[in-house]
């Protein structure tokens, strides 16, 4: 049985400046400035989970529970986009992100410590976009 308000989500984040961030028990890591994509899921209350991420990103305060919370609570990190997907797609979306050209893995295991599909991470550093010259 699948809960009505369940599914996967992808958050696009902007880290304005490079930062060293401690991610719970995972450890401290150097994050480069730029855009990141995080893929997560919720078996129930998907809308509440995403709203919680939005509040944490905006207010920079709240209980830090998941790996993504540590990044989102950093003062230079901002959520710039969210996308929702049907349940059971988290690892499929993560695998597709890993195959994209120029995408890198900033921290192995980030958001994927309970992943049964073998994902190395659920957080990806997106490639820098080149500005079009006029």
C-alpha positions as CSV (number, residue, x, y, z in Angstrom):
1,X,0.0,0.0,0.0
2,X,1.4,3.4,-1.0
3,X,0.4,6.5,1.1
4,X,-1.4,9.2,-0.8
5,X,1.0,11.9,0.1
6,X,4.2,10.0,-0.7
7,X,6.8,10.3,-3.4
8,X,10.3,11.5,-4.3
9,X,11.6,15.0,-4.7
10,X,14.6,16.8,-6.1
11,X,15.8,20.1,-4.6
12,X,18.1,22.4,-6.4
13,X,20.3,24.4,-4.1
14,X,22.7,27.3,-4.5
15,X,25.7,27.6,-2.2
16,X,26.9,31.1,-2.6
17,X,30.4,30.6,-1.2
18,X,32.6,27.6,-0.6
19,X,32.2,26.2,2.9
20,X,33.3,23.4,5.1
21,X,30.2,21.9,6.7
22,X,29.9,19.1,9.3
23,X,27.2,16.7,8.2
24,X,26.2,14.9,11.3
25,X,28.0,11.7,11.9
26,X,29.1,11.6,8.3
27,X,31.8,14.1,9.0
28,X,33.1,17.5,7.8
29,X,33.3,18.2,4.1
30,X,34.5,21.0,1.8
31,X,31.6,22.1,-0.5
32,X,32.4,24.2,-3.5
33,X,30.3,27.2,-4.3
34,X,27.6,26.5,-7.0
35,X,24.5,24.5,-7.5
36,X,23.6,21.2,-6.1
37,X,20.8,18.7,-6.6
38,X,19.5,16.6,-3.7
39,X,17.1,13.7,-4.3
40,X,15.0,12.5,-1.4
41,X,11.7,10.7,-0.7
42,X,8.9,10.4,1.9
43,X,6.8,7.4,2.4
44,X,4.1,9.7,3.9
45,X,3.6,13.4,4.3
46,X,5.7,14.4,1.3
47,X,4.3,17.9,1.2
48,X,5.2,18.4,4.9
49,X,8.8,17.1,4.3
50,X,9.4,19.5,1.4
51,X,7.8,22.4,3.4
52,X,10.1,21.6,6.3
53,X,13.1,21.8,3.9
54,X,11.8,25.1,2.6
55,X,11.5,26.5,6.2
56,X,14.9,25.3,7.2
57,X,16.4,26.9,4.0
58,X,14.6,30.2,4.7
59,X,14.9,30.5,8.5
60,X,18.3,28.6,9.0
61,X,16.9,27.2,12.3
62,X,15.3,24.0,13.3
63,X,16.2,20.4,14.3
64,X,18.9,18.9,12.0
65,X,17.8,15.4,11.3
66,X,18.8,14.4,7.8
67,X,22.1,15.0,6.0
68,X,20.5,17.6,3.7
69,X,19.5,19.6,6.8
70,X,23.1,20.4,7.6
71,X,23.7,21.8,4.1
72,X,20.3,23.7,4.0
73,X,20.9,25.3,7.4
74,X,24.2,26.9,6.2
75,X,23.8,30.7,5.8
76,X,25.1,30.7,2.2
77,X,22.8,27.9,1.0
78,X,19.5,28.7,-0.6
79,X,16.8,26.4,-2.2
80,X,16.1,27.6,-5.7
81,X,13.8,24.9,-7.0
82,X,11.8,21.9,-6.0
83,X,10.3,19.1,-8.1
84,X,8.0,16.3,-7.0
85,X,7.9,12.8,-8.4
86,X,5.9,9.6,-7.9
87,X,6.7,7.2,-5.1
88,X,9.5,4.7,-5.7
89,X,11.5,7.0,-8.1
90,X,14.2,8.3,-5.7
91,X,17.0,6.0,-6.8
92,X,16.0,6.1,-10.4
93,X,16.2,9.9,-10.3
94,X,19.5,9.7,-8.5
95,X,21.0,7.3,-11.0
96,X,19.9,9.6,-13.9
97,X,21.5,12.6,-12.2
98,X,24.7,10.6,-11.7
99,X,24.9,9.9,-15.5
100,X,24.6,13.6,-16.5
101,X,27.6,15.2,-18.0
102,X,29.7,17.3,-15.7
103,X,27.8,16.2,-12.5
104,X,30.1,15.2,-9.6
105,X,29.7,13.5,-6.2
106,X,30.7,15.9,-3.5
107,X,30.2,13.5,-0.6
108,X,29.7,9.7,-0.9
109,X,26.9,8.4,1.3
110,X,25.2,11.8,1.6
111,X,21.5,11.1,1.9
112,X,22.0,7.5,0.8
113,X,23.2,5.7,3.9
114,X,20.0,3.6,3.9
115,X,19.8,3.2,0.1
116,X,19.3,-0.4,-0.9
117,X,19.8,0.3,-4.6
118,X,23.5,1.0,-4.3
119,X,23.4,4.7,-4.9
120,X,26.8,6.3,-3.9
121,X,25.0,9.5,-2.9
122,X,21.8,11.4,-3.3
123,X,23.6,14.8,-3.5
124,X,25.2,16.0,-6.7
125,X,27.3,19.0,-7.6
126,X,25.9,20.4,-10.8
127,X,28.3,21.7,-13.5
128,X,28.8,25.4,-13.8
129,X,26.8,27.0,-16.5
130,X,28.6,29.1,-19.0
131,X,27.2,32.6,-19.5
132,X,26.2,33.4,-23.0
133,X,28.2,36.2,-24.5
134,X,26.3,39.0,-26.3
